Amino acid sequence: MTLTIHDLLVDATEDDCPMPTIHAKNALDSMTTGQVLKIIASKEGSVRNIRTLVASNPYELIKESKVNKTFEFFIKKL
């Protein structure tokens, strides 16, 4: 399944943990219900951190994938 629809893109590939998660949280806070954030991270620790962020907030992880050396997350604000 290819998911290309998103309302906001955050490229955090140059950031160390926990910055990708912080960028995701700040972006989601600025979004309205129903919008989708795509965040790209390169550090494996971001996977666990972003999963925890989603589980602890009114968000839905629509898709998570590894693309080459990056991790992509599509998160919907509920």
NORPEQUI-V548822 format. One record per run of one state. SS is the DSSP state (@ for helix, = for strand, . for the rest). FROM is the first residue (numbers start at 0). LEN is the number of residues. If there is no record, write none. Layout:
SS|FROM|LEN ; SS|FROM|LEN
This chain:
.|0|7 ; =|7|5 ; .|12|6 ; @|18|12 ; .|30|5 ; =|35|6 ; .|41|3 ; @|44|11 ; .|55|3 ; =|58|9 ; .|67|2 ; =|69|8 ; .|77|1
